[in-house]
Amino acid sequence: MAEIKIEKKKPVWPWIAAILLIAAIVYYIFLRNDETQTERSVEIENATSTDTIK
């Protein structure tokens, strides 16, 4: 009789963890940076509008 070679399937969860980690890094670098710039621009607009009222 011939031998049948059975290979175990490799786990998928390390790939899922890697994708989630990369997505978190991309969020932190790009999207979070945009939020802080928006907050700064609002603060600048508020400061200039109060300066013009005087």
C-alpha positions in Angstrom: 0.0 0.0 0.0 1.0 3.6 -0.7 1.6 6.0 2.2 -0.7 9.0 2.3 1.1 12.1 3.6 -1.1 14.3 5.7 0.0 17.9 6.3 -1.5 19.9 9.2 -3.0 23.2 8.2 -1.1 26.2 9.4 -2.9 28.4 11.8 -4.6 31.5 10.4 -4.7 33.6 13.6 -1.1 34.9 13.3 -2.1 36.4 10.0 -5.2 38.0 11.5 -3.2 39.4 14.4 -0.6 40.8 12.0 -3.3 42.5 9.8 -4.9 44.0 12.9 -1.5 45.3 14.1 -0.7 46.9 10.8 -4.2 48.5 10.7 -3.7 49.9 14.2 -0.3 51.4 13.2 -1.8 53.0 10.0 -4.7 54.4 12.1 -2.3 55.9 14.7 0.0 57.4 12.1 -2.5 58.9 9.6 -5.9 59.2 11.1 -4.9 60.3 14.6 -2.5 62.9 13.2 -5.4 64.4 11.2 -7.5 64.7 14.3 -4.9 66.7 16.1 -4.3 69.0 13.2 -8.1 69.7 13.0 -8.2 70.6 16.7 -5.2 73.0 16.3 -6.9 74.7 13.3 -10.1 75.2 15.4 -8.0 76.7 18.2 -6.3 79.0 15.8 -9.6 80.1 14.3 -11.0 80.9 17.7 -8.0 82.9 18.6 -8.1 85.0 15.5 -11.8 85.6 15.7 -11.5 86.9 19.3 -8.6 89.1 18.3 -10.6 90.8 15.5 -13.5 91.6 17.9 -11.3 93.8 20.1 
